[in-house]
Amino acid sequence: MQDAFESPLPAPQKEPGGIFRHPAVIALTTLFGVAALYLLFFRGPVPTPSSVKPRLPFSAAEQAYAAKLRFGNFAMSEAENFLHQKVKYLDGDVQNSGERTLTGIEVVIEFRDFMNQIALRETRPVLGGRAADLAPGATAHFQVSFDHVPDSWNMQMPTVQVSGLQFAAAQR
């Protein structure tokens, strides 16, 4: 009579637990997989060494000579590009009142906000290349464009400070 109550199905076998069936391990594996796919497909290209422009030197000699440069005639203007975005321009002049010819000048331009805190700081070249040599006593005009000046800018003229200089090779 006891046979009538027994199930005709085989008894269920207990599966081995194993570490790979634990929910925390599955969640971590999924998280690492998604992170790996993101890095593989959505990370930007690695810049090549030729595309990274080195900064101009600014050692003690360049710092001492920077005091001989005079910046002036600043003017801000604004234009709209073909994407209907506002682009701001900083125009100015730099005069070399020293005794050496310069082939490169880099400056740090800082825009301030209404609380006099820095809203935007960018390092930009204002003079560069052989065609743009700045002889002693000469003045050069420059124009620098800015695509994304923050709305918090206080509408005052940005500050301009020399951050790099390149001297012309000495003539023999």
C-alpha positions as CSV (number, residue, x, y, z in Angstrom):
1,M,0.0,0.0,0.0
2,Q,2.9,2.3,0.6
3,D,3.8,2.0,-3.1
4,A,0.6,3.7,-4.1
5,F,1.7,7.0,-2.5
6,E,5.2,7.1,-4.1
7,S,5.6,9.5,-6.9
8,P,6.5,8.0,-10.3
9,L,8.8,11.0,-10.9
10,P,12.4,10.7,-9.9
11,A,13.4,12.6,-6.8
12,P,14.7,16.1,-7.5
13,Q,18.4,16.4,-7.3
14,K,19.9,19.3,-5.5
15,E,22.1,21.4,-7.8
16,P,25.6,22.3,-6.6
17,G,25.6,25.9,-5.2
18,G,28.9,27.0,-6.6
19,I,30.2,30.6,-6.4
20,F,29.1,31.5,-9.9
21,R,25.4,31.1,-9.0
22,H,25.5,33.6,-6.2
23,P,23.5,36.8,-7.0
24,A,26.3,39.2,-5.9
25,V,28.9,37.5,-8.2
26,I,26.4,37.7,-11.1
27,A,25.8,41.4,-10.4
28,L,29.5,42.2,-10.2
29,T,30.2,40.3,-13.4
30,T,27.5,42.1,-15.2
31,L,28.7,45.5,-13.9
32,F,32.3,44.8,-15.0
33,G,31.0,43.6,-18.4
34,V,29.0,46.8,-19.0
35,A,32.0,49.0,-17.9
36,A,34.3,47.1,-20.3
37,L,31.8,47.6,-23.2
38,Y,31.5,51.3,-22.4
39,L,35.3,51.8,-22.3
40,L,35.6,49.8,-25.5
41,F,32.9,51.6,-27.6
42,F,32.4,55.1,-26.1
43,R,35.8,56.3,-25.0
44,G,37.3,58.9,-27.3
45,P,40.4,58.2,-29.3
46,V,43.7,58.4,-27.6
47,P,45.5,61.5,-28.7
48,T,48.7,60.9,-30.7
49,P,51.9,62.5,-29.5
50,S,51.9,64.7,-32.6
51,S,48.4,66.1,-31.8
52,V,49.3,67.2,-28.3
53,K,50.9,70.6,-28.5
54,P,53.6,71.2,-26.0
55,R,53.5,74.4,-23.9
56,L,56.1,77.1,-24.5
57,P,58.8,77.3,-21.9
58,F,58.4,79.7,-19.0
59,S,61.6,79.3,-16.9
60,A,63.3,82.1,-15.0
61,A,64.7,83.8,-18.2
62,E,61.2,83.8,-19.9
63,Q,59.6,85.1,-16.7
64,A,62.0,88.0,-16.4
65,Y,61.5,88.8,-20.1
66,A,57.7,88.7,-19.7
67,A,57.8,92.0,-17.8
68,K,59.0,93.6,-21.0
69,L,55.9,92.8,-22.9
70,R,53.1,95.3,-23.0
71,F,49.5,94.3,-23.7
72,G,46.9,96.8,-24.6
73,N,44.1,98.0,-26.9
74,F,41.8,95.2,-25.8
75,A,38.4,94.9,-27.3
76,M,35.7,92.2,-27.0
77,S,33.3,91.4,-29.8
78,E,30.8,88.7,-30.5
79,A,29.6,86.9,-33.6
80,E,27.4,84.0,-34.5
81,N,28.9,80.9,-36.2
82,F,27.2,78.7,-38.7
83,L,25.7,76.6,-35.9
84,H,24.0,79.7,-34.5
85,Q,26.2,79.7,-31.5
86,K,27.7,82.9,-30.0
87,V,31.5,83.2,-30.3
88,K,33.3,85.8,-28.4
89,Y,36.5,87.4,-29.6
90,L,39.3,89.1,-27.6
91,D,41.4,91.4,-29.8
92,G,44.5,93.1,-28.5
93,D,48.0,94.2,-29.2
94,V,51.3,93.1,-27.7
95,Q,54.4,95.2,-27.8
96,N,57.9,93.8,-27.3
97,S,59.8,96.5,-25.4
98,G,62.8,94.2,-24.7
99,E,65.9,93.5,-26.7
100,R,65.2,90.0,-28.0
101,T,63.1,88.7,-30.9
102,L,60.2,86.4,-30.0
103,T,58.7,83.7,-32.1
104,G,56.0,82.5,-29.7
105,I,53.9,84.0,-26.9
106,E,51.3,82.0,-24.8
107,V,49.0,83.7,-22.4
108,V,46.5,82.7,-19.7
109,I,43.2,84.5,-20.2
110,E,40.8,84.6,-17.3
111,F,37.2,85.6,-17.3
112,R,35.7,86.5,-13.9
113,D,32.1,86.2,-12.6
114,F,30.0,88.6,-10.6
115,M,31.7,87.4,-7.3
116,N,35.1,88.1,-8.8
117,Q,35.9,84.3,-9.1
118,I,37.4,82.7,-12.2
119,A,34.6,81.7,-14.5
120,L,36.8,80.6,-17.4
121,R,40.6,80.2,-17.7
122,E,42.3,79.2,-20.9
123,T,45.9,79.1,-22.1
124,R,46.1,80.3,-25.7
125,P,48.9,81.3,-28.2
126,V,48.8,84.9,-29.3
127,L,52.0,84.8,-31.4
128,G,53.5,81.8,-33.1
129,G,55.4,80.6,-36.1
130,R,58.3,82.0,-38.1
131,A,56.1,84.5,-40.0
132,A,55.0,86.0,-36.7
133,D,58.4,87.1,-35.3
134,L,58.1,90.0,-32.9
135,A,61.2,92.1,-33.1
136,P,62.4,94.4,-30.3
137,G,60.2,97.5,-30.3
138,A,57.6,96.0,-32.6
139,T,53.9,95.6,-31.9
140,A,51.7,92.7,-33.1
141,H,47.9,92.4,-33.2
142,F,46.2,89.2,-32.0
143,Q,42.7,87.8,-31.8
144,V,41.5,84.9,-29.7
145,S,38.1,83.3,-30.0
146,F,36.0,81.6,-27.2
147,D,33.2,79.3,-28.0
148,H,31.9,78.7,-24.4
149,V,32.2,81.7,-22.2
150,P,30.0,81.0,-19.1
151,D,26.8,83.0,-18.6
152,S,28.2,83.9,-15.1
153,W,30.8,86.1,-16.8
154,N,30.7,89.7,-15.3
155,M,31.1,91.3,-18.8
156,Q,34.4,92.9,-17.7
157,M,37.5,92.7,-19.8
158,P,39.3,89.4,-19.1
159,T,42.8,89.5,-17.6
160,V,45.8,88.4,-19.8
161,Q,49.0,87.1,-18.3
162,V,52.1,85.6,-20.1
163,S,52.5,81.9,-19.5
164,G,55.1,81.0,-22.1
165,L,57.7,82.6,-24.4
166,Q,59.9,81.3,-27.2
167,F,62.9,83.3,-28.2
168,A,64.2,83.4,-31.7
169,A,67.4,81.5,-32.4
170,A,70.4,83.8,-32.1
171,Q,71.8,84.9,-35.5
172,R,75.5,84.4,-36.0
